[in-house]
């Protein structure tokens, strides 16, 4: 094993690595006919190595500078020639100088017969060669260290990185890139980039022209098939700004969707521990939901508005093996009819005017490996029901404007406040889709059927609202508490939450009688007010459309623009309400 010589900044090199330097020193010494000339490498006065420059060094001198031996004189760090004697009495000249580091020094040894100027010239040349070689070694070591750091950093990244030159030759690919395309690095370096990335010519032209190429979905040839990756391409410029090459980063679409879901709130927050209910019915429902949570079968949750359908949906997701993937929710009633297809299935680049460049993934793709929650599924139109059924059956979707099916692994949970069986009988909902969705049915009871859970719900909501509003928990009189227990709560938990928030905001100075009148009688009082305003001789002198338009307008004003409340009081869905508003040009 070669000895290690440590210089400034702990830079290391081996004695074997100094052989070429030794040859240079020999050559210089021989050209100057400097016989019996040698140098000695010292550390803290201890001989580390000696190298003959030209000719043979007497045995006594070789023994005197034996490696590992400490010198008996203290001039080894002086740059002034000095005299010393070997044990046989022979006298020698020596001159030394400190190298790159306080502990290392180089000593030149020559007979007294040498001209001192020749010796100094040889020694100066020797120092210069050693210094240059050490600097070269240090620079090479720094480059190797930097490369090691760079490679380690690149290989620690969770996305692929490929560096290419201007001719499209791949110069470097990190471990992740090799795994993503399933090609060994040595083979990948032989593949031109245009054979790997489809449409590379156009991508390269745009980057050369200074146009950013970021977050685009691009087909990439892997060892198995063509796969789509999210790609960024950035230029590599020298200090003068001249283009040297490009770096391509690849991210798997699935991993990218997980990041999107995480930072856009597409994650389930609730678990079964958040379900408040000690009644027999609620305990039975929770146990049943826990049992089916990890099943891949579709779940249909039915229940009135405000009964906690999404809480159960999120709890089922978090109770399944899909909990680490996304929980993607879409309200089928809140999205206009002409947009819901693109929301569910996504679209490709150029699918329609205004389509995002590179296309856009739909909710099915975003929910890959996770759960897709279809809220208010009963509001979906017939043509979309057919497309949804096809996607569920095939386990794949086709983007608008696309030409190929994209496989998706999605668990479907649907929810509705309608009786879907009755909707099927009316011809408003497809029977085959109903069967597909209701493989595991779950019907949530309204609050009026689980009165024993009310005390727990009231205490929990008071604590949560007080904490959020930075208010004290108000005192609730027994009579008001009893009124709350006797009330039917047509809006269920959402209505209860509304009342408690008002109660906490007003420090308990809020009459439950007033709340009941406000919430339960508003619809009837508004209808009568509208009728009284237009009534002449016991009838209303206007068309039904005019009466409906005026009534909707007054309800919107009465509810301060809260469309959910307006729709509930009118007894229609929000989608129907929006359609009527569009019909009567009631724009909000």
C-alpha positions in Angstrom: 0.0 0.0 0.0 1.4 3.4 -0.9 2.3 5.8 1.9 0.1 8.9 2.3 1.6 12.4 2.4 -0.7 15.0 3.8 -0.4 18.6 2.8 -2.3 21.9 3.4 -6.1 21.5 3.8 -5.6 17.8 4.4 -4.9 17.2 0.8 -3.4 13.7 0.3 -1.3 12.1 -2.3 0.7 8.9 -2.4 4.5 8.4 -2.8 3.6 6.5 -5.9 1.9 9.6 -7.2 5.2 11.5 -7.0 7.1 9.2 -9.3 6.6 11.5 -12.3 7.8 14.4 -10.3 10.9 12.4 -9.3 11.7 11.7 -12.9 11.5 15.4 -13.7 13.9 16.2 -10.8 16.3 13.4 -12.0 16.2 14.9 -15.5 17.0 18.4 -14.4 19.8 17.2 -12.1 21.3 14.9 -14.8 21.2 17.8 -17.4 23.2 19.9 -14.9 25.4 16.8 -14.2 24.5 17.1 -10.5 25.8 13.8 -9.3 25.3 12.5 -5.8 22.4 15.0 -5.4 19.3 13.9 -3.6 16.3 15.4 -1.9 14.6 14.4 1.4 11.0 14.9 2.3 10.5 15.8 6.0 7.6 16.2 8.3 8.2 17.8 11.7 11.9 17.0 11.3 11.2 13.3 10.7 12.4 11.8 7.4 9.5 10.5 5.3 11.2 9.7 2.0 14.4 10.4 0.0 14.7 10.3 -3.7 18.1 10.2 -5.6 18.3 12.9 -8.3 21.3 11.6 -10.3 23.8 8.9 -9.6 24.1 6.9 -6.4 24.0 8.3 -2.9 26.6 6.9 -0.6 25.3 4.2 1.8 26.1 6.3 4.8 23.9 9.2 3.6 21.1 6.8 2.7 21.3 5.4 6.3 21.4 8.9 7.8 18.1 9.9 6.1 16.4 6.6 6.7 12.6 7.0 6.6 11.1 7.4 10.1 14.3 8.8 11.6 14.3 12.2 13.3 17.1 14.5 12.3 19.5 15.6 14.9 19.8 19.2 13.7 17.2 22.0 13.7 18.0 23.6 10.3 15.5 21.5 8.3 13.2 24.5 7.9 15.9 27.0 6.9 16.3 28.3 3.4 20.0 29.1 4.0 22.6 26.5 3.1 24.1 24.8 6.1 26.8 22.2 6.7 26.4 18.8 8.5 28.4 15.7 8.9 27.5 12.0 8.6 28.8 9.5 11.2 31.8 8.6 9.0 33.0 12.2 9.3 32.2 13.3 5.7 30.8 16.8 5.3 27.7 17.7 3.3 25.8 20.8 2.3 22.0 21.0 2.8 19.3 23.5 2.1 15.6 23.2 2.9 12.3 25.0 2.5 8.8 24.7 4.0 6.3 23.3 1.6 2.5 23.9 1.4 1.8 23.4 5.1 3.7 24.3 8.3 4.9 20.7 9.1 6.2 19.6 5.7 9.6 20.6 4.2 11.9 19.6 1.4 15.6 19.3 1.9 18.3 19.1 -0.9 21.5 17.4 0.1 24.8 17.6 -2.0 28.6 17.1 -1.4 30.7 20.1 -0.3 32.4 19.9 -3.6 29.3 21.5 -5.3 29.3 25.1 -6.2 26.8 26.7 -3.9 25.1 28.6 -6.7 24.6 25.4 -8.6 23.1 23.8 -5.5 20.8 26.8 -4.9 19.7 26.7 -8.6 18.9 23.0 -8.4 17.1 23.5 -5.2 15.0 26.4 -6.6 14.1 24.4 -9.6 13.2 21.4 -7.4 10.9 23.6 -5.2 9.2 25.1 -8.2 8.5 21.7 -9.7 7.2 20.3 -6.4 5.1 23.4 -5.8 3.6 23.1 -9.3 3.0 19.4 -8.9 1.4 19.9 -5.5 -0.9 22.6 -6.9 -1.8 20.3 -9.8 -2.6 17.5 -7.4 -4.6 19.8 -5.2 -6.6 21.2 -8.1 -7.3 17.7 -9.5 -8.3 16.5 -6.0 -10.6 19.5 -5.6 -12.2 18.7 -9.0 -12.7 15.1 -8.0 -14.2 16.1 -4.7 -16.5 18.5 -6.3 -17.6 15.9 -8.8 -18.2 13.4 -6.0 -20.3 16.0 -4.1 -22.2 16.8 -7.3 -22.9 13.2 -8.2 -24.0 12.5 -4.6 -26.4 15.4 -4.7 -27.8 14.5 -8.1 -28.3 10.9 -7.1 -30.1 11.9 -3.9 -32.8 13.7 -5.9 -36.2 12.1 -6.2 -36.5 13.3 -9.8 -34.5 12.4 -12.9 -31.7 14.6 -14.2 -30.1 14.3 -17.6 -27.4 16.6 -18.9 -26.8 16.8 -22.7 -24.5 18.8 -25.0 -25.6 20.9 -27.9 -25.4 17.9 -30.2 -27.9 16.0 -28.1 -25.5 13.5 -26.6 -26.3 12.5 -23.1 -23.3 13.3 -20.8 -24.8 12.5 -17.4 -27.9 10.8 -16.0 -28.6 10.4 -12.3 -29.7 7.2 -10.7 -33.4 8.3 -10.6 -33.4 9.0 -14.3 -32.1 5.5 -15.1 -34.7 3.9 -12.9 -37.5 6.0 -14.4 -36.7 5.0 -18.0 -35.5 1.5 -16.9 -32.3 1.8 -18.8 -28.8 1.2 -17.4 -26.6 4.3 -17.3 -23.9 3.0 -19.6 -26.6 2.2 -22.2 -28.5 5.5 -21.6 -25.4 7.5 -22.3 -25.3 6.0 -25.8 -28.9 7.0 -26.7 -29.3 10.4 -28.4 -31.8 12.6 -26.5 -34.1 12.9 -29.5 -34.7 9.2 -29.4 -35.5 9.3 -25.8 -37.7 12.4 -25.6 -40.4 12.8 -28.2 -40.6 16.2 -29.9 -37.1 17.1 -28.7 -36.3 19.2 -31.8 -39.1 21.7 -30.9 -38.2 21.7 -27.2 -34.5 22.4 -28.0 -35.4 25.2 -30.4 -37.6 26.9 -27.8 -34.9 26.7 -25.1 -32.2 28.0 -27.5 -34.5 30.9 -28.3 -34.8 31.7 -24.6 -38.3 30.4 -24.1 -38.9 28.6 -20.8 -39.9 25.0 -21.1 -41.4 24.1 -17.7 -43.9 21.6 -16.3 -44.9 20.1 -19.6 -46.2 16.6 -20.0 -44.0 14.9 -22.7 -43.9 11.3 -23.9 -40.6 9.6 -23.1 -39.3 6.3 -24.5 -38.5 3.8 -21.7 -37.2 0.3 -22.0 -40.8 -1.0 -21.7 -43.0 1.5 -23.5 -43.7 5.1 -24.1 -44.6 6.9 -20.8 -45.6 10.4 -20.0 -43.4 12.5 -17.7 -43.5 16.0 -16.4 -40.4 17.7 -17.9 -38.4 20.9 -17.4 -35.5 21.9 -19.7 -33.0 24.5 -18.7 -30.0 25.9 -20.5 -26.4 25.4 -19.3 -24.3 28.5 -20.0 -20.7 29.4 -19.4 -19.5 32.5 -17.6 -19.8 34.5 -20.8 -23.4 33.4 -21.3 -22.6 31.0 -24.2 -24.8 28.0 -24.4 -22.9 24.8 -23.5 -25.8 22.3 -23.3 -29.0 21.6 -21.5 -30.3 19.9 -18.4 -33.5 17.9 -18.5 -35.4 17.1 -15.3 -38.1 14.4 -15.3 -40.8 13.8 -12.7 -43.3 11.0 -12.7 -46.8 12.3 -13.2 -48.1 10.2 -10.3 -45.5 11.7 -7.9 -46.3 15.1 -9.2 -50.0 14.6 -8.6 -49.2 13.6 -5.0 -47.4 16.9 -4.4 -50.3 18.8 -6.1 -52.8 17.1 -3.9 -50.7 17.7 -0.8 -50.3 21.5 -1.3 -53.8 22.1 -2.8 -55.7 20.6 0.1 -56.6 17.4 -1.7 -56.0 15.4 1.4 -58.5 13.8 3.8 -58.5 15.4 7.2 -61.1 13.4 9.0 -60.9 10.0 10.5 -63.5 7.8 12.3 -62.3 9.3 15.6 -63.8 12.6 14.4 -67.2 11.1 14.0 -69.2 12.2 17.0 -72.0 9.8 17.9 -72.7 7.4 20.8 -76.1 6.3 19.6 -76.6 2.7 18.6 -77.2 3.6 15.0 -74.1 5.8 14.7 -71.9 3.1 16.4 -73.2 0.5 14.0 -72.5 2.8 11.0 -69.0 3.6 12.1 -68.2 -0.1 12.7 -69.6 -1.0 9.3 -67.6 1.8 7.6 -64.4 0.6 9.3 -65.1 -2.9 8.0 -65.5 -1.9 4.4 -62.9 1.0 4.4 -60.1 -1.1 2.8 -62.3 -2.6 0.1 -61.7 -1.4 -3.5 -65.4 -1.5 -4.1 -67.4 1.7 -4.7 -69.3 3.3 -1.8 -72.6 5.2 -2.1 -73.3 7.4 0.9 -76.9 8.7 1.1 -78.2 11.2 3.6 -79.8 14.6 3.9 -77.7 17.8 3.6 -75.5 18.4 6.6 -75.5 14.8 7.9 -71.7 14.5 7.5 -71.4 12.6 4.2 -67.9 14.0 3.4 -66.7 13.3 7.0 -67.6 9.6 6.5 -66.0 9.6 3.0 -62.7 11.0 4.3 -62.8 8.7 7.2 -63.2 5.7 4.9 -60.2 6.9 2.8 -58.0 7.4 5.9 -59.0 4.0 7.2 -57.9 2.3 3.9 -54.5 1.4 2.4 -54.9 4.4 0.1 -54.5 6.8 3.0 -51.1 8.0 1.8 -52.5 8.9 -1.6 -54.8 11.8 -2.6 -58.4 12.3 -1.6 -59.8 14.3 -4.5 -63.3 15.7 -4.1 -65.6 17.2 -6.8 -69.1 18.6 -6.3 -71.1 17.5 -9.3 -73.7 20.2 -8.7 -71.3 23.1 -8.4 -69.6 22.7 -11.7 -71.3 24.0 -14.9 -72.5 21.2 -17.2 -70.1 22.2 -20.0 -67.0 22.0 -17.7 -67.6 18.8 -15.6 -66.2 16.5 -18.3 -62.9 18.3 -18.4 -62.8 18.5 -14.6 -63.3 14.7 -14.3 -61.3 13.5 -17.3 -58.9 16.4 -18.1 -57.9 17.6 -21.6 -55.0 17.5 -24.0 -53.1 20.3 -25.5 -55.2 22.2 -28.1 -58.4 20.3 -27.1 -60.4 23.6 -27.3 -59.9 27.3 -27.4 -58.2 28.5 -24.2 -56.9 25.0 -23.3 -53.8 25.1 -21.2 -50.6 24.3 -23.1 -49.5 20.8 -22.4 -53.0 19.8 -21.3 -54.5 19.4 -17.9 -55.1 16.3 -15.8 -58.6 15.6 -14.6 -59.7 14.5 -11.1 -59.5 10.8 -12.0 -55.8 11.2 -12.8 -55.2 13.3 -9.7 -56.8 10.6 -7.6 -54.6 7.8 -9.0 -53.9 5.3 -6.3 -56.2 7.3 -4.0 -59.9 8.1 -3.6 -62.2 10.1 -5.8 -65.2 11.6 -3.9 -68.2 12.5 -6.2 -70.4 14.7 -4.1 -74.0 15.3 -5.1 -73.8 12.6 -7.7 -77.6 12.8 -8.1 -77.2 16.2 -9.9 -75.1 14.7 -12.8 -76.7 14.9 -16.2 -77.5 11.7 -18.2 -74.7 12.1 -20.8 -72.1 12.5 -18.1 -73.5 9.6 -16.2 -72.7 7.4 -19.3 -69.1 8.7 -19.5 -68.6 8.2 -15.8 -69.9 4.6 -16.0 -67.5 3.8 -18.8 -64.6 5.2 -16.9 -65.5 3.1 -13.8 -66.0 0.0 -15.8 -62.7 0.3 -17.8 -60.6 1.7 -15.1 -59.2 4.2 -17.6 -60.1 7.7 -18.8 -59.5 9.5 -22.1 -58.8 13.2 -21.9 -60.9 15.6 -24.1 -59.0 15.9 -27.3 -56.9 12.8 -26.5 -56.4 9.6 -28.4 -55.4 7.1 -25.8 -56.8 5.7 -22.6 -55.0 6.5 -19.4 -55.2 3.7 -16.8 -56.3 4.9 -13.4 -56.4 3.1 -10.1 -59.1 5.0 -8.2 -61.5 4.0 -5.4 -64.9 5.8 -6.0 -67.0 7.1 -3.1 -70.2 8.9 -4.2 -72.6 10.9 -2.0 -76.1 12.3 -2.6 -78.9 13.9 -0.6 -81.4 12.4 -3.0 -83.1 9.0 -3.1 -81.3 7.6 -6.1 -83.7 4.7 -6.5 -86.5 7.1 -6.9 -84.4 9.1 -9.4 -83.9 5.9 -11.4 -87.7 5.4 -11.4 -88.2 8.9 -12.7 -85.7 8.2 -15.5 -83.3 10.9 -14.1 -80.5 8.5 -13.1 -79.1 5.5 -14.9 -79.9 2.2 -13.4 -76.5 0.6 -14.4 -74.6 3.5 -12.9 -76.7 3.2 -9.7 -75.7 -0.5 -9.4 -72.0 0.4 -10.1 -72.0 3.0 -7.3 -74.0 1.3 -4.7 -71.9 -1.8 -4.3 -71.5 -0.7 -0.7 -74.4 1.5 0.4 -74.2 3.6 3.5 -77.2 5.6 4.6 -76.6 8.4 7.3 -79.5 9.2 9.6 -80.7 12.8 10.0 -80.0 14.5 13.3 -83.6 14.3 14.4 -83.2 10.5 14.4 -80.2 10.5 16.6 -81.2 13.0 19.3 -79.1 11.1 21.9 -76.0 12.5 20.1 -77.1 16.1 20.4 -75.5 16.9 23.8 -72.1 15.6 22.7 -72.4 17.5 19.4 -73.4 20.7 21.1 -70.5 20.6 23.6 -67.9 19.8 20.9 -69.1 22.5 18.6 -69.2 25.1 21.4 -65.6 24.3 22.2 -64.5 24.4 18.6 -66.3 27.7 17.8 -65.1 29.3 21.0 -61.5 28.4 20.2 -61.7 29.6 16.6 -63.5 32.8 17.4 -61.4 33.5 20.5 -64.5 33.7 22.7 -65.5 32.3 26.0 -67.9 29.3 25.9 -71.4 30.9 26.5 -73.7 29.7 29.2 -76.7 27.8 27.8 -79.8 27.9 29.9 -81.6 24.6 30.5 -84.8 25.8 28.7 -82.8 26.7 25.6 -80.9 23.4 25.8 -84.2 21.6 25.9 -85.5 23.5 23.0 -82.5 22.5 21.0 -83.1 18.8 21.9 -86.8 19.1 20.8 -86.0 20.9 17.6 -86.1 18.8 14.3 -82.9 20.4 12.8 -83.9 20.1 9.1 -80.5 21.4 8.2 -78.9 18.7 10.4 -75.4 19.2 11.8 -74.7 22.2 9.5 -77.7 24.0 10.9 -76.7 23.2 14.4 -73.2 24.5 13.7 -74.7 27.7 12.3 -76.8 28.3 15.5 -73.8 27.7 17.8 -71.5 30.0 15.9 -74.1 32.8 16.2 -74.5 32.0 19.9 -70.8 32.1 20.5 -70.3 35.3 18.5 -73.0 37.1 20.5 -71.7 35.7 23.9 -74.9 33.7 24.4 -77.2 36.7 23.9 -79.1 35.0 21.1 -82.6 33.7 21.3 -83.2 30.2 20.1 -86.8 31.2 19.3 -85.6 33.9 17.1 -83.2 31.4 15.4 -86.1 29.0 14.7 -88.2 31.7 13.3 -85.3 32.9 11.1 -84.4 29.4 9.8 -87.6 27.5 9.6 -90.3 30.1 8.9 -88.3 32.2 6.4 -89.4 30.2 3.4 -93.2 30.5 4.2 -93.0 34.1 5.3 -91.2 35.1 2.1 -93.8 33.3 0.0 -96.6 35.1 1.8 -94.8 38.4 1.5 -94.4 37.9 -2.2 -98.0 37.0 -2.6 -99.3 39.9 -0.5 -97.2 42.3 -2.6 -98.8 41.2 -5.8 -102.2 40.0 -4.6 -105.2 42.0 -6.1 -108.7 40.7 -5.2 -107.4 37.3 -4.0 -105.1 36.5 -6.9 -101.7 37.5 -8.3 -101.9 39.3 -11.6 -98.7 38.1 -13.2 -97.4 35.0 -15.0 -95.9 32.1 -13.1 -92.4 32.9 -14.5 -92.7 36.5 -13.3 -93.7 35.3 -9.8 -91.0 32.7 -9.7 -88.4 35.2 -10.8 -89.4 37.8 -8.2 -89.6 35.2 -5.5 -86.1 33.9 -6.2 -84.7 37.4 -6.2 -86.3 38.1 -2.8 -85.0 34.9 -1.4 -81.4 35.7 -2.6 -81.7 39.1 -0.9 -83.2 37.5 2.2 -80.3 35.0 2.5 -77.6 37.6 1.8 -76.5 35.7 -1.3 -76.0 32.4 0.4 -77.0 30.1 -2.5 -76.9 26.9 -0.5 -79.4 28.4 2.0 -81.6 29.7 -0.9 -81.7 26.3 -2.6 -82.5 24.6 0.7 -85.4 26.9 1.5 -86.7 26.7 -2.0 -86.5 22.9 -1.9 -84.3 22.6 -5.1 -80.7 21.7 -5.8 -78.1 24.4 -6.3 -77.7 23.3 -9.9 -81.4 23.9 -10.5 -81.2 27.2 -8.7 -78.3 28.4 -11.0 -80.2 27.3 -14.1 -83.3 29.3 -13.0 -81.1 32.3 -12.2 -79.6 32.0 -15.7 -83.1 31.7 -17.2 -84.3 34.9 -15.5 -80.9 36.7 -15.9 -80.4 37.0 -12.1 -76.6 37.4 -12.2 -74.8 37.5 -8.9 
